[in-house]
Amino acid sequence: MQLTTTNRGFAPTTLTEAMTFSDLLANSSMVPKAYQGKPQDILVCVQWGMEMGLAPMQALQNIAVINGKPSVYGDAAMALVQASPICEDVEEYFENEGTPNPVAVCVAKRKNRKPVTARFSVENAKRAGLWGKQGPWSAYPKRMMQMRARGFALRDAFPDVLKGMITVEEAQDYPEEAKPRPVARPANPLDLVARPEPSATPVATSDPVIIEAALADTVEPEPAEVMAETPQPLNDSVQPIGFALLVPGKENPFSVHLNLAEWQDAYEDLADKTARAGKRPARERMTALKELRIANEETIQQVDSVKRIRHTAAYAKRINALGAAQ
């Protein structure tokens, strides 16, 4: 691997270099614990940093995922804004100090624009349920008020510089996203797969057991069995609603998902099952992975750029592993 050396340190210039670079960092104790052993997270973090103007190591130190939200530390946000040529000045101070309701104020001045002023008071903190909250709000309330006012002002005045990211200090105050309840599985997972009626919409599924059964290639069924097990084609007047997960050689979509997030999970599960189908030669599995990606390329292009990089990295890693196994 050859890395380009600049005054900002080493920087990968190709996806292969970035993947190798991420693997090296993931095995290092010098990166934050949240990134240790997670090369894919490091790759996405470095990409975020490049888009925002942070060198790779700066990105790892200043970008974090808090409660499911990518965010940047308040001091790094200030540094990015002040380094931008469109920033004229950023001013911070407190009003009403010595009273029961002091107010943190941040004035962000962008060139050729009216200043953006944000305020965050003790009353605002109480209304949001933050005042007296265990943690930084109890230990450093003044600092946390300053970070809230700063985050609001900088995001409103310089959204292009921060790429829409919120501050870590703000993200920590949001509740964790609700986790889906586990769904009970039947004794026979294939019971979930039913032949759709001509006017029915295909049922979405990402169950890996069902996926594996659908891709099973250990027994070649007789034509009569194929006709009995394969869902009948949909009428031309009935179109799947959502994002279809396509399998090469199949006329009907394997599953349909209501949003891209569910589709991505199902796609990665399917790709992983394809790569791990040990009864097939490595060369055939590589071909199957390529055909799967080509069949779903239209939907992949609808995924945002950062998540698309993760899919590409996972695809390349599977192909490289199968190539080494030959």
N, C-alpha and C positions, 0 to 999 in steps of 0.2 A: 504494500500500500504506500502510495506517495501522497503526502499532504502538502498543500500549498502553505508556505510560511509568509505571514504578513506582519505588520507592526501590531496586530491584534492576536498573534499566536498562530497555532495550527488551525487550518480550516479545510474540511473535506470538500472536494470539487465534483464528485460523482456520487451516485446513489450507493455503489459498491463501497466506495471509500467511507461514506457516511455510516453504512451498516457496520463495517469493520471498526470504525472509530467508536461507534456506540457500544459495540461488544467489549472493547477494551475498557471504556469508562465504566460500564456496568460491573466489571470485575474489580474495580478500584474502590478503596476505602476513602478516597479523597473527594468523592462526589457525595451529595446529600443522601441520607439513608433511604429517602423516598424513591431514589433512582437506582440504588444498588441492586444488581441482578435483573434490571428491567431495560434491556437495550432498546426495545421499541419505544418506551416512554422517553428515553434519552433522545432518540432520533426525532420524535415529534417536538420535544422541547427545543432542540437545537434549530429545527426548522422555524419554530415560532420566533426564536431569538434572531435568526437571520432576517426575517421579515420586519422585525422591530428595530434592527440595528445593534443587536447584542452579539458579542463574540460567543462561541460555544460554551466556554466555562462561565462567562457572565450569565448566560441564559440558565444554566443549571443551578446557579446560586440564587437567581432572582425570579424564576418562573416556577410556579407550583400549581397543583390541582387541589383546590380546597372545596370539599363538599360537592365534588363533581364539576367545579367551575375552574377553567384555566384563569390564572390571575398572576399579577406581578406585584412585588413588594413596593410600598409607597415611595421609598427612597429611590428605587430604580425607575419608577414612573417619572419622578421629578427629574432624574438625570437624563432620561430620554427626551423629555420635553425641553429642558434647558439646552440640550445639545442640538436641537432642531433649529435650522435657520429661520423658521417662521415664528419662533418664540421671541417675544420682546422682553417679557419679564414675568416673574411669578412672585407674588407678595403674600406673606402669611402673618397673621397676628390674632390676638384675642381682644374681644370687646367685653365690657361689663365685668372685668375681673374684680374680685372682691365682693361680688353679689351672689345670690343663690342661683343665678342663671347665666354664667359666663358663656360666651359664644366664640367658637373657633371660626375664623374667616380666612378664605383663600381667594385671591384675585389673580386670575390667569389672563395675561395680556398677549394677544396674538397680533402680529403685524397687520396693519390695515383693517383691523376688526375692533369692535367695541369690547372692552374688558368683560370677562365672565367672572361673576362673584358668587361664591358658594358659602353658606353659613351652616354650622351645625352646633346646636346649643345643648345644654343639659336637658332642657325640656324635650328636645328632639330625641335624645338618648333614652329618656324615660318612656316616651311614647313608643319607641321601638323595642322596649324591654331590655335595653343594654346597660342602663345605669345600675351599678352595683353588681353586675353579672360576674360570676366567678371567672378569674383569669385576667387577661390584660386590662379589661375594663375596671377591675378592682385595683390592680396594681399601678396602672398608668392611664388613668382616665383622661388626663389632659392630652397626652400623646394620641390616644385613640380618637378623640374629638378632632384633633388636627388632621389625622389621616383621613377621616370621613370627609371633612370639608375639602381637603386636597384632592381626594379621589373624584368627588363630584365636579369640581372646577376643571381639573385637567381633562376628564373625559368629555365634558361639554365643549371645552375650548379646543382640544387637540385629539379628536377621535381618530384622525388619520395616523397620528404618531403612535398612539397606544393600541391601534388595531382593535378597538372595542373591548379591550381587557379591563377588568375591574382590579382594584387593589386586593392584595392578600388579606389585609386588615379588614376590609369590608366583607370579603368572601367568608371569613371565619365567623362572621356574625349571622350568616344565613343558616337555617336548619338543613340537616342532611336530607338529600332527596329520598323520598319514601321507596323502600325496596319492595319489589313485587312478592306477593305471597306465593309460597311453593304450591304447585299444582299436583294433585294426586294423580299417579299414573295407574292405568289399569293393569291387570296381571299380564295381559298380552298387549304390548304397545301397538301391534298392528291393528287392534280394534279401532284405533283413532283414524285409520285410513279407510275412508268409505268412498264408494263410487258416487260422484256427484250426479244429481239429477240434471237433465238437459238445461234447466233454467236456473241452476244453483250456481252461486259464486264459489270458487275453490276455497277450501278452508286453509288458513295460514298455519304453518307449523315449522318449528325449528328444532324439534326433538331429534337428537343425534341417532337414537335407535331407529326411528322411522327413516331417517336419511340413509343410514347404513343399509337398511333393508331394501330401500329403493334402488341403491347402487350395487346390490349384491351381484357378483358375477361368478359365483362358485358353481352354480347349476344353471344350465341352459334349459328353460322351460319349453315345453311343446307349444306349437302355435295355438292350440285350443286353450291352454293355460294362460298364455299371454293375453288372449282376448278376454278371458274371465277376470284377470287381475288388473289390467290396464284401464284407467278411467277413460270413459268415452269422450271424444272431442266435444268441446262446447259449441253451441250454435253460434253462427256468425253474429247474431244480434246480442249475444251475451259476452261482455268483455270483463276480464278480471279487474277489480277495483283495488288499486294500490300498486305495490312494487313486486313484480313477478320474479321469482328465482327460477332461472332456466337451467335445464340439464341438457347437454349436447345429445342430439339424436331423439329427444322427446318432443312431440308436437305440443303437448300441454305443459304449462308451467308446473314445476314440482310443488311450489307453494307461493302464496301471495301474502304480502305484509302491508299493513296500513301505513307504516312510516319507514324512512330510510334506516333508522337505528336498528329496528327489528330485522330488516332485510340484511344489513351488514353482519349482524350476529349469525344469522342463518347461513349466509354466504361463507363466512370464515369457518363455521362448523362443517359445512359441506366440503370445503377445500381441505380441511384438516383430515376428515375421514377419507377423502380421495388419496391424499398423500400417504396415509398410514395403512392403506389396504394391502397388507403384507402378502396376500396370496397372488398379487399381480406383480410382474417384473417392474423394476424401478423405471425403465424406459417407458412402459405403458402408462404408469402413474404420472410421469412428467407430461406425456401427451394429453392425458385426461385433464390435468391441471390447466394446461394451456387452452384446451378446448372449452373448459368451464369458464375461464376468464374471458375468452373471446365472446362466448354466448351471452355473457352478462355485462359486456363492456359499456353498453348504452346506459345501464343503471349506475355502473361504477363512476361514470363521468358526471353523474348528478350529485355525487358525494362531495362535500367540501374538501378543499385542497389538502388540509392537514390530515384528515382521516383517510383521504385517498392515498397519501404517502404511506400510511400504516398498512393499508391493503397491499400496496406494491412491495413494501419491505417484507411482509409476511409471505407473499408469493415468491419473491426472489430467494428467501431463506429456504422455503420448501424445495424449490427447484435445485438449489445448490446442494442441499442435503441428499436429495435423490441422485444427483449427478455423482456425488462422492461415493454413493452406495453401490454404483454399478461395478 
